[in-house]
Amino acid sequence: MQFIQLVVSGLAQGCIYGLIALGFVLIYKATETVNFAQGELMMIGAFSGLFATTVLGLPYWLSLAAAMIATALVGLMIERLVLRPILGHPAFSIVMVTIGIGYMARGLVTMIPVVGTDTHSLPTPFRGEVFRLGGLVISAEHVVVIAVTLILCGALAAMFRYTKIGIAMQAMSQNQLAAYYMGIPVKRFSGLIWGISAAVAAIAGILLAPLTFIHANMGFIGIKAFPAAVIGGFTSLPGAIVGGLIIGVVEALAGFYLIEGFKDVAAFVVVLIMLVVKPTGLFGERLAKKV
């Protein structure tokens, strides 16, 4: 029973990793850019939800929607003002810019008096509630994390499969130049994908807040989400979630059964194994470029 309890806890944490990894994959598929500021977008989303709840007095679920909108606007602004002007530069330059954006975001939040230097708790309507299944005790926070992740994944899958915008995004991820010649507004869609990715990060931040706390350095969890994207395959949206679940469960089991400290490196051990066994990830596509 203890094992099952750890697995459930790991799955909930893995959903957070998976949602952040989903942002990595969304942006990479569309622009072939790795956004290392994804964790900081999650942090901005969490603080936005905290502001909406404690200052504006919005209910929890409305605060979630407000945080998604606010963070999506931040993502759009980053793409339009910072990244779009340097498109065409070496990929290393763009990666360094996203790392710099992450540091700037943490610095700006830290500069806010009281708010940026303290640790905050996000009020939720289900805090402290538990569900009992025989001898298994599952917290409501874990149930909400898993349920919202499933709903979000279903919504994204439906969007990409059945809507014109989703189909256009898929075409853009396959070949931007061909998509442009077919009349797809590539630049506009690139900004839209950054907005969607930021909104997903905000959801991850709001879901993570009841499990931990909101603080300026919570974006460092993105370092754990990056291995999740690698394990699942950097070109696969379902793979991002599966990779996150694997990392979450491995961390939970390693933290309980193995020596102290191994939990912090477990994700990277799994990544190293995956790169040796299947470099493209579990669901990744092997791409070949003709020269």
C-alpha positions as CSV (number, residue, x, y, z in Angstrom):
1,M,0.0,0.0,0.0
2,Q,2.9,2.3,0.7
3,F,4.2,1.7,-2.8
4,I,0.8,2.6,-4.4
5,Q,0.7,5.8,-2.2
6,L,4.1,6.8,-3.5
7,V,3.1,6.1,-7.1
8,V,0.0,8.3,-6.8
9,S,2.0,11.1,-5.3
10,G,4.6,10.7,-8.0
11,L,1.9,10.8,-10.7
12,A,0.6,14.1,-9.3
13,Q,4.0,15.7,-9.3
14,G,4.7,14.1,-12.7
15,C,1.7,15.9,-14.1
16,I,3.3,19.2,-13.1
17,Y,6.5,18.2,-14.9
18,G,4.5,17.1,-17.9
19,L,2.6,20.3,-18.2
20,I,5.8,22.3,-18.2
21,A,7.4,19.9,-20.6
22,L,4.3,20.3,-22.8
23,G,5.3,24.0,-23.1
24,F,8.8,23.0,-24.1
25,V,7.5,20.7,-26.8
26,L,4.8,23.1,-28.1
27,I,7.4,25.8,-28.8
28,Y,10.0,23.5,-30.1
29,K,7.7,21.9,-32.6
30,A,6.6,25.2,-34.0
31,T,9.8,27.2,-33.9
32,E,12.6,24.7,-33.2
33,T,13.5,26.8,-30.2
34,V,14.0,25.6,-26.7
35,N,12.5,28.0,-24.2
36,F,14.4,27.7,-21.0
37,A,12.2,30.4,-19.4
38,Q,9.3,28.0,-19.3
39,G,9.7,27.5,-15.5
40,E,9.7,31.2,-14.9
41,L,6.5,31.6,-17.0
42,M,5.0,29.0,-14.5
43,M,6.2,31.2,-11.6
44,I,4.6,34.3,-13.2
45,G,1.4,32.3,-13.6
46,A,1.4,31.3,-10.0
47,F,2.0,34.8,-8.8
48,S,-0.8,36.0,-11.1
49,G,-3.2,33.5,-9.6
50,L,-2.1,34.6,-6.1
51,F,-2.8,38.3,-7.0
52,A,-6.2,37.4,-8.5
53,T,-7.2,35.4,-5.4
54,T,-5.8,37.6,-2.6
55,V,-6.0,41.1,-4.0
56,L,-8.9,40.9,-6.5
57,G,-10.8,38.4,-4.4
58,L,-11.6,36.1,-7.3
59,P,-12.6,32.5,-6.6
60,Y,-10.0,29.8,-7.2
61,W,-11.2,28.7,-10.7
62,L,-11.6,32.3,-11.9
63,S,-8.1,33.0,-10.6
64,L,-6.9,30.1,-12.7
65,A,-8.5,31.6,-15.8
66,A,-7.1,35.1,-15.0
67,A,-3.6,33.7,-14.5
68,M,-3.8,31.9,-17.8
69,I,-4.8,35.0,-19.6
70,A,-2.2,37.2,-17.9
71,T,0.7,34.7,-18.5
72,A,-0.4,34.1,-22.1
73,L,-0.1,37.9,-22.7
74,V,3.4,37.7,-21.2
75,G,4.3,34.9,-23.5
76,L,3.0,36.8,-26.5
77,M,5.0,39.9,-25.5
78,I,8.2,37.9,-25.1
79,E,7.8,36.3,-28.5
80,R,6.9,39.6,-30.2
81,L,9.4,42.0,-28.6
82,V,12.3,39.8,-27.8
83,L,12.4,36.6,-29.9
84,R,10.9,37.6,-33.2
85,P,13.6,40.2,-33.9
86,I,16.4,37.6,-33.5
87,L,14.8,34.8,-35.6
88,G,17.3,33.5,-38.1
89,H,20.2,33.8,-35.7
90,P,22.0,30.7,-34.5
91,A,19.9,28.5,-32.2
92,F,22.5,28.9,-29.4
93,S,21.8,32.7,-29.4
94,I,18.1,32.2,-29.0
95,V,18.6,29.6,-26.2
96,M,20.8,32.1,-24.3
97,V,18.1,34.8,-24.7
98,T,15.5,32.5,-23.1
99,I,17.9,31.8,-20.3
100,G,18.4,35.5,-19.8
101,I,14.6,36.1,-19.8
102,G,14.3,33.5,-17.0
103,Y,16.9,35.3,-14.9
104,M,15.3,38.7,-15.6
105,A,11.8,37.4,-14.6
106,R,13.1,36.0,-11.3
107,G,15.0,39.3,-10.6
108,L,12.0,41.5,-11.4
109,V,9.7,39.4,-9.1
110,T,12.3,39.5,-6.3
111,M,12.4,43.3,-6.6
112,I,8.7,43.6,-5.6
113,P,8.7,44.6,-1.9
114,V,7.4,41.8,0.4
115,V,5.8,39.8,-2.4
116,G,9.0,38.8,-4.2
117,T,11.1,37.9,-1.2
118,D,8.5,35.9,0.8
119,T,6.9,32.5,0.4
120,H,3.2,32.4,-0.2
121,S,0.4,29.9,0.1
122,L,-2.4,29.9,-2.4
123,P,-5.9,29.5,-0.9
124,T,-7.8,26.6,-2.5
125,P,-11.4,25.3,-1.9
126,F,-10.1,21.7,-1.5
127,R,-7.2,22.2,0.8
128,G,-6.9,19.5,3.5
129,E,-9.6,17.2,1.9
130,V,-8.7,13.5,1.3
131,F,-10.3,10.6,-0.5
132,R,-10.0,7.1,1.1
133,L,-10.0,4.0,-1.1
134,G,-9.5,1.1,1.3
135,G,-6.2,1.7,3.0
136,L,-5.1,4.3,0.3
137,V,-5.4,7.9,1.2
138,I,-5.3,10.4,-1.7
139,S,-5.3,14.1,-1.1
140,A,-7.7,16.3,-3.1
141,E,-4.8,18.4,-4.4
142,H,-3.3,15.3,-6.1
143,V,-6.7,14.4,-7.6
144,V,-7.2,17.9,-8.9
145,V,-3.8,18.0,-10.5
146,I,-4.3,14.7,-12.3
147,A,-7.9,15.5,-13.4
148,V,-7.0,19.0,-14.7
149,T,-4.0,17.6,-16.6
150,L,-6.2,14.9,-18.3
151,I,-8.8,17.6,-19.2
152,L,-6.1,19.9,-20.6
153,C,-4.4,17.2,-22.6
154,G,-7.8,16.2,-24.1
155,A,-8.6,19.8,-25.0
156,L,-5.2,20.3,-26.7
157,A,-5.5,17.1,-28.6
158,A,-9.0,18.1,-29.8
159,M,-7.7,21.5,-30.8
160,F,-4.8,20.1,-32.8
161,R,-6.9,17.5,-34.5
162,Y,-10.3,19.1,-35.2
163,T,-9.7,22.9,-35.5
164,K,-8.3,24.9,-38.4
165,I,-5.9,26.7,-36.0
166,G,-4.6,23.4,-34.7
167,I,-4.2,21.9,-38.1
168,A,-2.4,25.0,-39.3
169,M,-0.1,24.8,-36.2
170,Q,0.7,21.1,-37.1
171,A,1.6,22.2,-40.7
172,M,3.8,25.0,-39.3
173,S,5.6,22.5,-37.0
174,Q,6.4,20.3,-40.0
175,N,7.7,22.9,-42.3
176,Q,7.5,26.7,-41.6
177,L,8.4,27.7,-45.1
178,A,5.9,25.5,-46.8
179,A,3.3,26.6,-44.4
180,Y,4.0,30.2,-45.2
181,Y,3.7,29.5,-49.0
182,M,0.4,27.9,-48.3
183,G,-0.9,31.1,-46.8
184,I,-0.6,30.3,-43.1
185,P,0.4,33.4,-41.1
186,V,3.5,31.8,-39.5
187,K,4.6,34.8,-37.4
188,R,1.1,35.3,-35.9
189,F,0.8,31.6,-35.2
190,S,4.3,31.6,-33.6
191,G,3.1,34.2,-31.1
192,L,-0.1,32.2,-30.5
193,I,1.9,29.1,-29.7
194,W,4.0,31.1,-27.2
195,G,0.8,32.3,-25.6
196,I,-0.7,28.8,-25.4
197,S,2.6,27.5,-23.9
198,A,2.6,30.3,-21.3
199,A,-1.0,29.6,-20.4
200,V,-0.2,25.9,-19.9
201,A,2.7,26.9,-17.7
202,A,0.4,29.1,-15.6
203,I,-1.9,26.1,-15.1
204,A,1.1,24.1,-13.9
205,G,2.0,26.9,-11.5
206,I,-1.5,27.2,-10.0
207,L,-1.7,23.4,-9.6
208,L,1.8,23.2,-8.0
209,A,1.1,26.0,-5.5
210,P,-1.1,23.9,-3.1
211,L,1.5,21.1,-3.1
212,T,4.4,23.4,-2.3
213,F,4.4,27.2,-2.1
214,I,4.7,30.2,-4.4
215,H,8.0,31.9,-4.4
216,A,10.4,33.6,-6.8
217,N,12.6,30.5,-7.3
218,M,9.8,28.0,-8.0
219,G,10.6,28.3,-11.7
220,F,13.7,26.1,-11.1
221,I,11.3,23.2,-11.4
222,G,11.6,23.7,-15.1
223,I,15.1,22.0,-14.9
224,K,13.2,18.8,-13.9
225,A,10.6,19.3,-16.6
226,F,13.3,19.5,-19.4
227,P,14.3,15.8,-18.8
228,A,10.6,14.9,-19.0
229,A,10.5,16.4,-22.5
230,V,13.7,14.6,-23.5
231,I,12.4,11.3,-22.2
232,G,9.0,11.6,-24.0
233,G,10.5,12.9,-27.2
234,F,10.9,16.6,-28.0
235,T,8.5,16.3,-30.9
236,S,5.7,14.6,-29.1
237,L,3.0,16.3,-27.0
238,P,1.7,13.0,-25.4
239,G,5.4,12.1,-24.8
240,A,5.8,15.2,-22.7
241,I,3.1,14.1,-20.3
242,V,4.4,10.5,-20.2
243,G,7.9,11.7,-19.6
244,G,6.7,13.9,-16.8
245,L,4.8,11.0,-15.2
246,I,7.9,8.8,-15.4
247,I,10.1,11.5,-13.8
248,G,7.5,12.1,-11.0
249,V,7.2,8.4,-10.1
250,V,10.9,7.7,-10.3
251,E,11.5,10.7,-8.0
252,A,8.9,9.6,-5.5
253,L,10.2,6.0,-5.3
254,A,13.8,7.1,-5.2
255,G,13.2,9.6,-2.4
256,F,11.7,6.8,-0.3
257,Y,13.6,3.7,-1.1
258,L,17.1,5.0,-2.1
259,I,19.8,6.9,-0.2
260,E,19.2,10.6,0.6
261,G,20.0,12.9,-2.2
262,F,19.5,10.5,-5.0
263,K,16.0,11.9,-5.6
264,D,17.5,15.1,-6.9
265,V,19.5,13.4,-9.6
266,A,17.1,10.6,-10.4
267,A,15.6,12.5,-13.3
268,F,18.9,13.1,-15.0
269,V,19.9,9.4,-14.5
270,V,16.8,8.4,-16.3
271,V,17.6,10.9,-19.1
272,L,21.1,9.5,-19.5
273,I,19.7,6.0,-19.8
274,M,17.1,7.1,-22.3
275,L,19.7,8.9,-24.4
276,V,21.8,5.7,-24.6
277,V,18.9,3.4,-25.3
278,K,16.6,5.6,-27.5
279,P,18.1,9.1,-28.2
280,T,14.9,10.3,-29.8
281,G,12.8,9.6,-26.7
282,L,9.9,7.3,-26.2
283,F,7.6,8.9,-28.8
284,G,10.1,11.1,-30.7
285,E,10.5,11.0,-34.4
286,R,13.8,10.3,-36.1
287,L,14.4,13.3,-38.3
288,A,16.9,13.3,-41.1
289,K,18.0,16.4,-43.1
290,K,19.2,16.2,-46.6
291,V,22.2,18.3,-47.5
